[in-house]
Amino acid sequence: MDDPRQPAIRALVEPILAEQKAELVELTCRPQSGQVHVRLLIDKVGGVTIQRCATINRQVNQALEAANLIEEGYTVEVSSPGLDRPLVTKRDFERTVGEELTLDIRVEENRFKELQGMLLAVQPDAVVLKTLSGNLTVSFAHIRTAKKALRW
């Protein structure tokens, strides 16, 4: 269950993130070990460094302290969502234009296939991938899962 203070916390942190040219991917606010644990997953074009997370963490802590939104003890965690997290929203795809993706797409009612390619563009209802066989437009409705392709 989400904490009722979550909308106020979101309103407090979004200007901080905008100033840092970062975007809030997910905010959770839950009780943990007798305190409130505020967790921010952030992202930005080009990725998020540990230093950027530390800077934002300090700024969020200062803002929460000044606003006195949480009366009991609390912790703030700021981190990147990770390289292998699924791409879900249109904004997730927009952040990855120019990167290699792996998509699991529906080709028939109960048949899926894996598709890899570089994300060239995000359209209102689809993505455009550059694949080995040429450019391909895939509707969001046909994407079952999507992730950045990890190369080692």
C-alpha positions as CSV (number, residue, x, y, z in Angstrom):
1,M,0.0,0.0,0.0
2,D,1.3,3.4,-0.9
3,D,2.0,6.0,1.7
4,P,-0.5,8.9,1.6
5,R,2.4,11.4,1.7
6,Q,3.7,10.0,-1.6
7,P,2.1,12.7,-3.9
8,A,3.5,15.5,-1.7
9,I,7.0,13.8,-1.8
10,R,6.7,13.5,-5.6
11,A,5.9,17.2,-5.9
12,L,8.9,18.0,-3.7
13,V,11.4,15.9,-5.6
14,E,10.4,16.5,-9.2
15,P,11.8,20.1,-9.4
16,I,15.1,18.8,-7.9
17,L,15.2,16.1,-10.6
18,A,14.4,18.6,-13.3
19,E,17.2,20.8,-12.1
20,Q,19.6,17.8,-12.3
21,K,18.2,16.9,-15.8
22,A,17.0,13.6,-14.4
23,E,13.6,12.0,-14.5
24,L,11.7,10.1,-11.9
25,V,11.1,6.5,-13.0
26,E,9.5,5.2,-9.8
27,L,8.9,6.5,-6.3
28,T,8.0,4.3,-3.4
29,C,7.4,5.3,0.2
30,R,7.0,2.4,2.6
31,P,7.6,1.5,6.3
32,Q,10.8,-0.4,6.9
33,S,12.4,-1.2,10.2
34,G,10.4,1.4,12.1
35,Q,11.2,4.1,9.7
36,V,9.8,5.4,6.4
37,H,11.9,4.3,3.4
38,V,11.7,6.7,0.4
39,R,13.1,5.1,-2.7
40,L,13.6,7.0,-5.9
41,L,14.6,5.3,-9.2
42,I,15.9,8.0,-11.5
43,D,17.2,8.0,-15.1
44,K,18.5,10.5,-17.6
45,V,19.7,10.5,-21.1
46,G,23.2,9.0,-21.0
47,G,22.6,7.2,-17.7
48,V,23.0,8.1,-14.1
49,T,26.2,8.0,-12.2
50,I,26.7,7.2,-8.5
51,Q,27.8,10.8,-7.9
52,R,24.6,12.1,-9.5
53,C,22.6,9.7,-7.2
54,A,24.5,11.0,-4.2
55,T,23.9,14.6,-5.1
56,I,20.2,14.1,-5.6
57,N,20.0,12.1,-2.4
58,R,21.5,15.0,-0.4
59,Q,19.1,17.5,-2.1
60,V,16.1,15.3,-1.5
61,N,17.0,14.8,2.2
62,Q,17.5,18.6,2.7
63,A,14.1,19.3,1.0
64,L,12.3,16.7,3.0
65,E,13.8,18.1,6.2
66,A,12.8,21.6,5.3
67,A,9.3,20.6,4.3
68,N,8.8,18.4,7.4
69,L,6.7,16.0,5.4
70,I,7.8,13.0,7.4
71,E,7.6,13.3,11.1
72,E,9.1,10.0,12.0
73,G,12.6,8.8,11.0
74,Y,13.1,8.1,7.4
75,T,15.8,7.0,4.9
76,V,16.1,8.1,1.3
77,E,17.5,5.9,-1.4
78,V,18.3,7.2,-4.9
79,S,19.4,4.8,-7.6
80,S,19.3,4.0,-11.2
81,P,16.7,1.4,-12.3
82,G,19.5,-0.8,-13.7
83,L,20.5,-1.9,-17.2
84,D,18.3,-4.9,-17.4
85,R,15.0,-3.3,-16.4
86,P,12.1,-3.7,-18.8
87,L,11.1,-0.8,-21.0
88,V,7.5,-0.2,-20.3
89,T,6.4,3.3,-21.0
90,K,6.7,5.4,-24.1
91,R,9.2,7.6,-22.2
92,D,11.3,4.5,-21.4
93,F,11.6,3.9,-25.2
94,E,12.3,7.6,-25.9
95,R,15.3,7.5,-23.5
96,T,16.8,4.6,-25.4
97,V,16.7,5.9,-28.9
98,G,20.0,5.0,-30.6
99,E,20.5,1.9,-28.4
100,E,20.3,-1.8,-29.1
101,L,17.1,-3.4,-27.8
102,T,15.7,-6.9,-27.5
103,L,12.0,-7.2,-28.0
104,D,9.7,-10.1,-27.6
105,I,6.9,-9.4,-30.0
106,R,3.6,-11.1,-30.9
107,V,3.5,-12.3,-34.5
108,E,0.2,-14.3,-34.2
109,E,-2.4,-14.9,-31.5
110,N,-0.2,-17.2,-29.3
111,R,3.1,-17.0,-31.1
112,F,5.9,-14.7,-30.2
113,K,9.4,-14.1,-31.5
114,E,12.5,-12.3,-30.3
115,L,13.7,-9.3,-32.3
116,Q,16.9,-7.3,-31.9
117,G,17.8,-4.0,-33.4
118,M,18.8,-0.4,-32.8
119,L,15.9,1.8,-31.8
120,L,15.7,4.5,-34.5
121,A,12.5,6.4,-33.5
122,V,9.5,6.4,-31.2
123,Q,6.2,7.1,-32.8
124,P,2.8,7.8,-31.1
125,D,1.8,4.1,-31.2
126,A,5.0,2.3,-32.3
127,V,8.8,2.0,-32.4
128,V,11.1,1.9,-35.4
129,L,14.0,-0.6,-35.2
130,K,16.9,-1.0,-37.5
131,T,17.4,-4.7,-37.8
132,L,19.7,-6.9,-39.9
133,S,16.8,-7.3,-42.4
134,G,16.0,-3.6,-42.6
135,N,13.9,-1.0,-40.7
136,L,10.9,-2.4,-38.9
137,T,8.0,-0.6,-37.3
138,V,6.5,-2.5,-34.3
139,S,3.3,-1.4,-32.6
140,F,3.4,-1.0,-28.8
141,A,0.4,-3.3,-28.8
142,H,2.5,-6.1,-30.2
143,I,5.4,-5.7,-27.7
144,R,5.3,-8.3,-24.9
145,T,8.6,-7.3,-23.4
146,A,11.4,-5.0,-24.2
147,K,14.9,-4.5,-22.7
148,K,18.2,-2.9,-23.6
149,A,20.4,-5.5,-25.3
150,L,23.3,-6.1,-23.0
151,R,26.7,-6.7,-24.7
152,W,29.6,-8.1,-22.7
